[in-house]
Amino acid sequence: MWLAIIFCLMPQVIFPALDIRVKNVARTYSLEHEGESYLFDKLFELVETKVQNEESYKRELASRTGALQTSISQHMSKEEEQVTILYTVLVIFSAYAYFSH
């Protein structure tokens, strides 16, 4: 339940709070999410195509999955470094507010 709450609060609370500490980071994250969405779309397009040349298909599939893996790994590493402290503060604050009533 806590995780669902945090994910809901991410765009409304976490990113604006992070944007105060790191200028334009919320916009950067949005652009990265858009880029990852594009990479997923391209991967799904490839998966849905009819295979004309199996060797070429395998290379393209490896290339697209590699690009997606790299993008997500870099993004998650950066997000983990920058956002984890805010998650921790939010969870502690929320738990304190919940248990003090």
Secondary structure, DSSP 8 states (H G I E B T S, - for coil): -HHHHHHHHIIIIIHHHHHHHSTTHHHHHHHHHHHHHHHHHHHHHHHHS--S-HHHHHHHHHHHHHHHHHHHHHHHHHHHHHHHHHHHHHHHHHHHHHHT-
